[in-house]
Amino acid sequence: MGLTNKSTGSSVLNDLFDIQARADDEFVVALAGNPNTGKSTVFNSLTGMNQHTGNWPGKTVTNAQGRFHHDGDKYLLVDLPGTYSLLANSVEEEVARDFICFGRPDVTVVVADSTCLERNLNLVLQVMELTDRVVLVVNLLDEARRKQIKVDIEKLSQHLGIPVVGTNARDGEGLVELRQAVARVAKKERAPRPLRIKYTQEIEAAALCLEEQFQEVSFVNKRWLALRLLDGDVSITRSLAKYTGISLDTEAALKQCQLSEAAELRDLIVENIVQTAEAVAAECVTQVLNGRSDRDRKIDRILTSRIFGFPSMLLLLGLVFWITIEGAEYPSEMLADGLFWVEAQLSNLFVSLSAPDWLHSILVLGVYRTLAWVVAVMLPPMAIFFPLFTLLEDLGYLPRVAFNMDRFFKRAGAHGKQALTMCMGFGCNAAGVIGCRIIDSPRERLIAIITNNFVPCNGRFPILIAMALIFIGSTNLATLSVVAVIVLGIVITLLVSKLLSLTILKGIPSSFALELPPYRRPKIGQVIVRSIFDRTIFVLGRAILVAAPAGLIIWVAANIDVGGVSILNHGANFLSPLADLMGLDGFILMAFILGMPANEIVIPIIIMSYLATGAMLEFDSLTALRDLLAANGWTWLTAVNVMILTLLHFPCGTTLLTIRKETNSWRWTVFSFLIPTIAGIVVCIAFTQLVRLVGYIL
C-alpha cells in the first residue's frame, strides 16, 4: 500500500522527502507562508547556523532544513517554498502541499504578514483544512505599528481555533512564545479546534458524496481530498498514488456523484475561502483608515467585482474611444485644410522656380502629401487618446484591468501576471515583452512573450482609430468596432495561450497575489507632458521619419517598369490572390510587409501606393481620403479586415529584436513572428468568407 499511518518515522521522511530526521523522537516542524512575509527570517532566527540546504526530490525547488532545541526536546524545521495557496498551481505549491499532507509534520507553522493579514489568511485556512496541528505566526509587527494596523492576537486565535503568536523576527520579538507554542502543539498539550470553512450547499453536498466514495483512504483528510477534486486538482491523485500506493478512480467517483463538471466549482471554493479570510480579518484587524482608503475599497467593489468588473472595463475603454473618435473629426478636417493650403503654396513655389515635374511629383505630390495625411489623420486622434489612456494609468486603473483578467489567464494555462504584461503591451509591445521578466516560470514567461503582440500598441491604435473614424460610420458604431477589435485581441491571446499550454509549452499555471495600488489623483501637467511628448510626438515623429524614405521607395517602385508593369504593381499582383481571400488587396498586404520597421507607416504606405498608381491625385478633406480608398475598391469589409490585420500580424522590428534578446532563441522569435501572422490570415479569411457567404445567401 505504501506509506501508512505507522510508517511516518525518520526513515520514511528521508526516503520520500529527503528530510534528514535523526531519530523518531525528533519533532518535525514545517514552516509555510506567503513570499515576503519574513518566513526566511523566522527560519534563520530559530535555527541559527544549524542548517542544511538541498533540493526536494525530483524538483528544482530549494529544500532548507535546520534544527533547534527547546526544553530539552529536539526539533527539525523544514522551510517549505513560499506559496500563496496549496491549490497546486505551481511546483512550489505542490511541494508544500505534499509535505504537509503526506510528510505528516508534527507541527505546521504558517508565517503571515501582519500588514496584509487578510490576504495571508487564505493560505492559513487552506493549511487548516489539511491538518489541525497548526501554529500561526503574525510577523512584521513593527511594520504594522508603523502603518497604524493593530492585530488582536488573542481574538484571532479564538476565531481560528489555533495558537497564534505575534512576532517581529528581525528583532527577536515573540520567538520565545513561538517556541513554546510549537512545543505545546507537538506534544499535543492543546486540543485543536480549527475553524471549518462553510462552503455553499452545493459544494458541501458534493464533498460529502465524494467522501463516501473514498472509504479506503485513511491517511488523508477525506473532506480535504474531496474539496481538491471538486477544485479540479488532478495532481493530488498522482501524489496520493506516489506516497500511499492508493490509486483513486476519480472519474468514476465524480460520475457517481453526478459531478462530471466538478472543476467548474473551483471559483466558488476559492471565493468561500476568501470570504472567510475577509470575515476573520474584519473581526481581528483594525486600522486607522483615512477617507481615501475607504473610498478606494468602495470603488474596487465595483471595478473589480466578478459581475461588474469586466463590463465596467469595456465601458471605460469604449468611453475613451468614443471621446477620441468624436473629438478627432473636426481637428482632422482643419489640419487637412491647413496642410493642403501649404501644399498649394509649395506647388506655386516649384512652378516659380521652374523645377522639373518629376522633382515636384516626388517631393510635393508624393512625400509631402503623404506626410500631410499622416499628420492630419493620426495627430488629432493620438492627441486625444494618449492623454486619456495616460490618465487611466495615473489613476491606478490598469492594475484593476489585470486583476479582472487574472482568472481568465489561469484558465488558459498561463500566469496571472500575463494580464499585467498585456497591459504594458498597450503602450509598447517591446516594453510588454521586457515586462514578462516579472513571470518566474520560464514556460509561462514564453507564453506571455509569444502572445504579447495580440494587444495593440501605440503604433497600432492610430490605425484602428483612423479606420473607424474614416470608414466605419457613426461615432457609436466606430467606437464599438475599435472595442470589438481589442476584445478580439484579448480572446485570441487567451486561446493561443491555452493552445500553447496544451502543446509545445505544457504545464499548470502558477498562482500569485496582485497588490492593487491606491487610486491617485493624476498630475495633469505630467499627464500632458508624458502623453503629448513621450507618446503622441514620439509615435508621430517615428511615422514621419520612416514614411519619408518609404515615400521615395514607393515612388521609385511605381515609376520603374519591368515588362511594361511597375515594380509596385508586380508586388501587389503577386500578393493579390491571398489578399483577395482575406478581403484585402495586394497593396494593403504589401504595406503591412513594408511596415515591419514601424506599424505607424502602414496607412501612409497604402496612401502612397494608391496615389502612385494615379487612382486619385487631388483631394483636400477626410471625405476625399475615404473616396480615395473607395475608388481603390475599399468597402466596410476591407476596413474591418485592415483593423483585424492591424491587431493580428507579426511584431514590429523592434519587438522582434527584443524577443530575440529576452528568449536568447531564434526558434521562439520565429514562433513569435509566425503565430500572430497565421492567426491574422486565418481570422481575416474566415471573417471575409463568412460575410460573403451571408451576402450570397441573402
N, C-alpha and C positions, 0 to 999 in steps of 0.2 A: 504493500500500500504506500510505502514511502515514509514521509515524516508523520509522526503521530504525536499524541499528547504526551507520551512518555519519552519521546526521543528529542527533546529540545535542549539537551545539555551542551557542553562546550564543544564536543566533537562534531555535532551536527552544525552548530554555528560556524565552525571552522570550515567544514566540508562544503556547505551550501552558500555561505555568505563571506567567507574569508575573514571571520571575526575571531581574533586571537584571544579567546577567553581561556584563562589558565586553569580554572577549576570550576566545578559546578557550584561552589559556594560564592562565586564572584557574581554580583548582580550586574546585569546588562541594562544599560540605560540608553535609549535612542533620543537623539537631540534633533528636533524638527523645527521648521519655521520658514516664513517667507524670506526671500532675499532682502538684504539691507535692514534687518531687524536687530543686528548686533549678535546674531547667533554664534558667529565665529569668536567674538569677544567673550561670550559666556563659556564656550568650549575651552578657549585658552586660559581663562581665569580659573576654571575648575581643575584643569589637568596640568597646567604649567608646561614644563618641558617634557613631561612623560607622555609622548605622543608617537603615533606610527601612521604613516600615510601610504596608501596604495590605490588600487582601482577595484571597483566592485567586479566580481567575476563576470567575464563576458561583456563588460561595459567599459566605456572610456570615461566614466564618471568617477571623480576622486572619492576615495574611501578613507576618511580620517578617524582614527581611534586614539583614545587616551584614557588614563587611569587616575583615580583619586581615592582617598580614604576618608571615612567618616565614622567616628565612634568605634574604631576597630574593624569595621566592615570594608570590603574591597568593592569598588565599582568600576566597571568598564563603560566608558562613554563613547558612543558611536555617533559621529556627526553625519547626519543624513544630508543629501543635497538640498539646497534651498528651493522650495516649491511654493506655488500659490494654492495648490489643491492636491488631492490624492486621486483625481479623476483619470490618471494615467494618460494624459495628453502629451507627455514627453518622456524621454528616458529617465530624467531626474525624478519625475512623479512616480513612474513605475518602480524605480529602485526604492524610493521612500515607502511606497505602499506595500511592496512585497516584504520589506524587512519588518515593518510594524505588524503585518498580517501573519507572515509565516516564520519570521525570526523570533517572534514572541518575546520581545524585550520585557524585563520586569517592570520597567517604567518608561513611559514616553514623555519627554519634556518638550513642550512646544513654546518657542520664543516668539513673542508678539511685540510689535512697535506700539508704544502707548500713545503716540501722536496720531495713529490711524488704526485704532483698535478694531473698529467696525469691520474694516476690510480684512484684517488678520484673523478675525474670529471665524471666517469661512473655513480656513484650514483647521482651526481648533475643533470646530463642530464635526468636521469630517473625520478627524482622528478619534474623537469621542464616539463616533458610530462604530469604529473599528475595534477599539479597546477602551475599557473603563479605567485603566491604570495610567492616568494622565495627570501631569502637573503643568499648569500654565505659568509662564514667566512673562510678566508685563515689563518689558525692558525700556530703556531710554527715558526714564522718568525725568531726568534733567531737561531733556528737550520738551517734554510735556509741560513742565512747570514754566519754561520759557514762553511757551505758546498759550499759557493760561488754560491748560487742559488738566482736569482732575479726574482720576480714575479711582472709583470706590472699590478697592481690592476685596474687602470683606463681602460687599454686596455682590460683586462679580463672582466670587467663589460660591456664594449661596445660589445664584441663578444657574451657574453651570454645573454645580454639584461635584466639583473637583477642587483640589488645592490650588490656590493662586498666590504667586509671590511677586511683589514689585521689586524691580532691580534697576540699578544703573551700573552695568557690569564693568564699564571702563574705570569706575572709581571703587569697585568692590562692594557697592551698596547692595544689600539684600542677598549676597551669596551664601552667608551662613544660614539664613532662613531657607534658601533654596536647597542646600544640602539636607537640612532637616526634613523638608517636605518630601524630597526624593526618598529618604530613608524610611519615612512612615509608609509611603505607598509601596516601596519594595518589600517591606516586612509585613505588609497587609495589616497595618495597625489601624487603618481607617477604612470603613466600608464605603465604597464609592457609590454615588447615586447620580451618575452623569445625566445631564439634560438630554431628553429624547426629542428630536425634531418631529414636529407634527406636519405630515405631508397631507396633500389633498386626499379625499376619499378614494378617488380613482387610483392614486399611487399606492395607498395603504392596502387596498383590496388586491391589487396586482401583486404587491410584495408578499402578502400573506399567502396567496395562491402559489407563488414560486417557492416560498419556504417549505411548503408541504411536499414539493417535488424533490427536495434535497435532503431526504431523511438520512442518506448515507454520509452526509457531510457533518462531522462533529468538531473538526479542528478550527473551522472558520465560523464567525458570526453569520448565521444563515440570513438574518434580516439584511445585514450589510451586503452580503453576496447577492441577494435578490435585487436590492437597490442598484447595485452596479450593473446587473444585467438589464434592468429597466433603463439605466442610463446609457445603454448601448456600448458598454465597455467589453469588447471581445477579448482583450488581453488578459483579463482576470481568469478566464478558463485555461489559458495556456499556463499561467503561473500556478494555478491550482493543480494542474497535472504535473508540472515540474517539481513542486515542493511537497505534494501529498500523494501523488500517484493516482488521484481521483480524476477520471475523465467524465465530465458532465455533458449530457446531450441537451445543450441549451436550446436548440431549435425545437426539440420535442417538448421541453418544459414550457417554452413560450407559446407553442401551439396549443398545448394542453390548457393553458390559461387564456387562450384566445388573444395572445399578445404578439402577433407577428410583426406589428409596427411599434414594438415597445421602445425603440430608440427615440421615437418622437417625444417621449416623456422627459427627455434629458433636460430641456429648458425649464420644465416645470419643477424638476427636482432641484436644479441649481437655484431657481427662483425661491423655493421654500427655504433653502439653506441661507440665502442672502437675507430673506425677510426675518429669519430667526436671529441672524447676526445683528441686523439693524435693531430689532426689538431689545436684545440684551444690551447692546451698546447704548441705546437710548435711556435705559434704566441706570446704567452704571458709569457713564461718562458725561461729564458736564464741561462746558467750555464757554468762556465769555465771548459770545458771538456779537460782532457788530452788524449793523443793518445790511451791509453789503454781503456778508456771508449768508445771511438768511435769505436775501433776495436771490443770490446765486442758486441756492438749493431749490427755491420755488421755480425759477426759470428752468433748471435742469430737469425737474419733474415732468416738464412738458417736452423740452427739446431732446431729452434722452430716453423718453418713455418708449416702451415696446409698441404702444398704439400710435402715438403722435410723433415720435422721433423721426421716422423716415418721411412721412408726409410733410412735416414742417421743414425738413431739409430740402425737399423738392420745391416747396412753395417759396422758400427764401432764394433758392437758385433761380427759379422762374421769375421772381420779382427783380433780381439783378439783371437778368437778360431782357426783361420787358422794359425796364428803365433804359437799358443800353440801346435797344433797337428803336424804341420810341424817341429817345433823345438824340440819336445819331443822324436821323434822316435829313433834317434841315441844315445842320452844320456841314454835312457832306455835300449837299447841293451848293451851299455858299462857297465852300472851298473849291469845288469843281468850277464854279463860275469864275472865281478869282484866278485860279491856276491856269485856266484856259484863256483868260484875258492876257495873262503873261505869255502864253504860247503864241497868241496873235502878235504880240509885240516882238517876240523873238523872230517870228517869220518875217515881219517887216524889216527887222534888222538884217537878216540874211539877204533879203532882196536888195536892200540899200547897199550892202557890201558886195553885191554880185557874186555871192557864194555859190559853188556848184550845187546842182539839185540833189546829187547823191549825199553830199555832206548835210544839207538841210534835212533830207529824209532820215538819215541815221540819227542825228543829234536832236532834232526837234520833233519830227513825227514818230520817231522810234523811241529813243531813250527818254527824252523829256516827257512826252505824252504818257508813256507808261509810268514813269515816276510820279507824274501828276495824279494819275489814277490810284497809284499805291497810297499816296498821301490822302487823297480825297475819300477813298473808300475805307482805309484802315485807321487813320488817325482819330476821327470822331468816336467810333466805337471803342477803341482802346482807351481814349482819354476819359471815357465814362466807365467802362467795365473794370479796368485795373484799379482805380481808386475804390470802387465798391467792393471788389474782391479783397483788396488790402485792408479795407475797413473791417470785413468779417474776420480776417486773420488777427488784426489787432484786438478785436473784441474777445478773442479766445474761442471762436465758434468752430474752427476746423478740427480741434481735438474731439469735439462733440460729434462731428461727422464720422471720425474714426471710431468712436465709441459705438455709434449706431451700426456701423458696418462690421464690427468685430465678429459678431455671431455668424454672419454670412461667410466670412473668410474661414472661420473654423470649420463650418460645414463643407467648405470647398477643399478641406485638407490643407489649408495654408495657415500661416501665423497671423494672429490678430493684429500684430504690428504692421502687417502689409497695408492695413487701412490707413496708417499714418504715412507710409511711403507713397501710397496712392495720392494722398492729399498733397504731398510735396511735389508729385508729378504734375499737378495742375499749374504749378509755377514754372517748372522746367523738368523735363524727363531725365536729363542728365543729373540734376540735383536729386531727383527721386531715386535714381539708381545708386548714387553715393549714399543716400539716406538709408538704403537697405542694410547698411552695416549695423544698424541697431538690432537686426534679427540675428540671434546667436546661431541658430540651426543652419548649417550650410545648405541643406535641402530646401528649407523654406525661404532662405535668402535668394537662392537661384530662381524659385518660382516668382518671388516678388520682382526680381530684376527682369525676367523674361516678359512679365505681364505689365510692367510699369508703363509701357508705351500705349496702352489701351485707354489712357485718360488724356484729354487734350491739354497741351502746354500753352505757354504764352504765344508761341508762334502759330498755333493752330486755331486758337479761339477767334482771332480776327477773321480767318477764312470762314469759320462756321457762322459767325455773326454777319459777315458781309453777304454770304449766300442767302441767309434768312432775310436780311434787310433788302436785298436787291430783287430776289426771285420768288420767295415763298409766298408772300402776300401780306395780309393784315398783320398788325403788330402781335396780336394774341396768337395767331397761327405760327408766326415766325418764332415767337418765344417758345411755344410748345415744341416746335421742331428741334430747336437747339437743346432744350432739356431732354427730349427723347433721345437725341444722339448721345448725350452724356450718360443717360441711364443705360443705353445700349452698350456703351463702353464698360460700364461697371458690370453689367450682366456677362459680357464677353470675358472680362477679367476673371470673374468667378468660375465660369465654365471652363476656361483654359487652365486655371489653377487646379480645378478638380480633375481635369483630364491629365495634367502633368503629375498630380499626386497619385493617380491610379496607374500610371505607365512608367515613364522614364525617371520620375522623381517620387517613388513610392515612400509612404511614411504616414505617421499620425501627427496631427497638429500639436504644437506646444501651446501652453497657456501662459498668460501674462496679465498683469494688472495695469490698467491705464490710469495715470493720475490726470484728472481734469483740472487744468489751471483755473484760477478765479477769472471771472469776467473783468476786463479792464476798460477804463474809459479811453478811447482812442485819442492819440495826439494828432489832431487834424493836420498840423504842419508837417509832421513826419509822414503821415499817410500820403499827403500830396507829393512830397519830395520823392518818397520811395516809389509811388505808383507812376508818377509822371517821368521822373528822370531814370530810375532804375529799371522800369518796365516799358512804359509807353515809348519813350525816346530810344531806349536800347533796342527794342524789337523793331521799331520803325527804321532806325538807323541801319540795323543789320539788313533789313529788307531792301533799303535803298542801295547800300553798298554792294549787295550781291546782285540786285536787279539790274544795275547799270551795266556791268560786264555781260550779264546774261542777255541784256537787250542787244548788245553788239553781236553776240554769238547767234542769237535768233535772226537778226537782220542778215548776217552773212549766210546762214543756213537757208534763208528764204530767197536769197539772190544768187546763189550758186547752183546751177543746174547740172544734173547728171542724167544723161539720156532724155533731155527735154523736160525733166521734172526736178524741182528744187529738192535739196537735201532735207529741208524741213518736211516737205510732203512725203518724201521717201520714208522718213522715220514715222510719220503719222500713219501712212498707209500700212506699214509693217505691223503696227500695234492695233490697227482698226478692228481685225476680227475678234480679238479678245475684248477690246473696248466696247464693241457693239453688244457682246453678251452681257457686259456689265452696265449697259445703259449709258455709256460714255462715248467719246470719240478718241481717235488716236492722239490728237493734240493735248487732250486732258491727261492721258496716261503719260505722254512724253513730259509734260510739265511736272508731274509728280516725280518722275525719274530724275529730271534735271534739277528738281528742287531738293535733292538729297542734302546738299550743304546746309540749307536752312528752309524750313517749312514756309516761312514768310513769303518766299518768292514764287510759290506755285501759281497763285492767281495772276501776278504780273506776267509770268511766262505764258499763261493761257491767253491773256490780252494781247501780248506782243505777237504771239503766233497767229492769232486771228487778224490783227492789223497788218502783219507782214504778208498775209495771203490776199490782202485787198478786199476783205469782206465788207469793211466799213472804215472810212478814213476821217469822217467829220462827225463829231458828237460833242455835246457840251453840257450834259447833265447825267445824273444817275439813271434816269429813264432811258437815255440813249445808250448807256452801257448795257442795260438789260436788253435793249433792242439789238446790240452787237451780239450778245450771247444767243438771243433767239434767232438772229439771222444765220448763225452757225449751227442751228439745229437743236438748241437747248430747249428743254421743256422742264416742268416742275420735277419730273423724274430724274433728269440729268442733274439738277441742282441737289436733290436729295442724295443721289449716288456720290456726288462730289463731297457732300458732307460726311457720308459714311466712309468714303475712302480717306478723307482727311483724318478721321478718327482711327481707321484701321489700315495702316500701311507701315512700312519699315521705319525704324527710328532715323532721326537726322544723323548726319555725320558725327557731330559732337557726342551724341548719346551713344552711338555705336563704339566710338573710341573709349568712352567711359566704361561701357560694358566690358570691353576687352581688358581694360586695366583692372576693373573690380573682380572679374572672374579669372583673369590670367589664363584665358582659354579662348582660342578661335572657334572651337566647337560650339560653346554656349553663345558666342557672339553671332555665329551663323544661325543658330536656333532663334535668337532674339530678332534676327532680320526676317527669317522665313515665316515664323508663326504668325505675327500680325499681318504680314503681306498676304499669306494664304487665307487668313481669316477675312481680310478685306475683299479679296477676289470672290471668295465663296459667298459672303453676305450680299455683295452687290449683285452677283449673278442671280442668287436666289430671289432677292427682292425684285429685280427687274423682270425676271421670268414670271414671277407671281403676278405683278402688275399687268404685264402683257397678257397673261392667261385670263385674268379677270376682265380686262378690256375686250378680249376676243369673245369671251362668253357673253358679256353684256352687249 
